[in-house]
């Protein structure tokens, strides 16, 4: 069963409460999303570490219920 954008946003917000999140369904199938996540938690850490924080927030759903997620992450300006 695919995840919907609201579920993805809820999981990320639970781990990164200050996050500004934009999610787009890339294929219209509920399996392929792009997400832009901006959080103060990302300040001073590498892009890989930022993405790891987001994947951790998704609680193991990457590769299962969520097939693909193209991530853009950054700290606020």
CORRARA-V675372 format. One record per pair of residues at least 24 apart in sequence whose ideal C-beta (glycine too) atoms are under 10 Angstrom apart, sorted by the first residue. I is the first residue (numbers start at 1). J is the second residue. D is the distance in whole Angstrom. If there is no record, write none. Layout:
<<I/J/D> <I/J/D>>
This chain:
<<1/30/9> <1/64/10> <1/65/6> <2/29/7> <2/30/3> <2/31/5> <2/32/9> <2/33/10> <2/65/6> <2/66/7> <2/67/8> <3/30/7> <3/31/8> <3/33/8> <3/58/8> <3/61/6> <3/62/10> <3/64/9> <3/65/5> <3/66/5> <3/67/9> <3/69/9> <4/30/6> <4/33/9> <4/65/10> <5/30/8> <5/33/7> <5/35/9> <7/58/9> <7/61/9> <7/65/9> <7/66/9> <8/33/6> <8/35/7> <8/54/10> <8/57/9> <8/58/7> <8/61/8> <8/65/10> <8/66/7> <8/69/8> <9/35/8> <9/37/9> <10/57/10> <11/54/9> <11/56/10> <11/57/5> <11/58/5> <11/59/6> <11/61/8> <11/66/10> <12/37/6> <12/39/9> <12/53/9> <12/54/6> <12/57/5> <12/58/7> <13/37/10> <13/39/10> <13/57/8> <14/57/7> <14/59/9> <15/39/9> <15/41/9> <15/53/7> <15/54/8> <15/56/7> <15/57/3> <15/58/9> <15/59/9> <16/40/9> <16/41/5> <16/42/8> <16/50/10> <16/53/7> <16/54/8> <16/57/6> <16/73/10> <17/41/9> <18/76/8> <19/53/10> <19/54/9> <19/57/9> <19/73/9> <19/76/10> <20/74/10> <20/76/8> <21/54/10> <22/72/9> <23/69/9> <24/70/9> <26/68/8> <26/69/9> <26/70/7> <27/67/9> <27/68/9> <29/67/8> <29/68/10> <30/65/9> <30/66/9> <30/67/9> <31/65/9> <31/66/7> <31/67/4> <31/68/7> <31/69/10> <32/66/9> <32/67/6> <32/68/5> <32/69/8> <32/70/8> <33/66/7> <33/67/9> <33/68/7> <33/69/5> <33/70/7> <33/71/9> <34/68/9> <34/69/7> <34/70/4> <34/71/8> <34/72/8> <35/69/6> <35/70/7> <35/71/6> <35/72/7> <35/73/9> <36/70/9> <36/71/8> <36/72/5> <36/73/8> <36/74/8> <37/71/7> <37/72/7> <37/73/5> <37/74/8> <38/72/9> <38/73/8> <38/74/5> <38/75/7> <38/76/6> <38/77/9> <39/73/8> <39/74/8> <39/75/7> <39/76/8> <40/75/6> <40/76/6> <41/73/10> <41/75/8> <42/73/6> <42/74/6> <42/75/5> <42/76/9> <43/74/9> <43/75/4> <43/76/8> <44/75/8> <45/73/10> <45/75/9> <47/71/9> <47/72/9> <47/73/7> <47/74/9> <48/73/10> <49/73/9> <50/74/8> <50/75/8>>
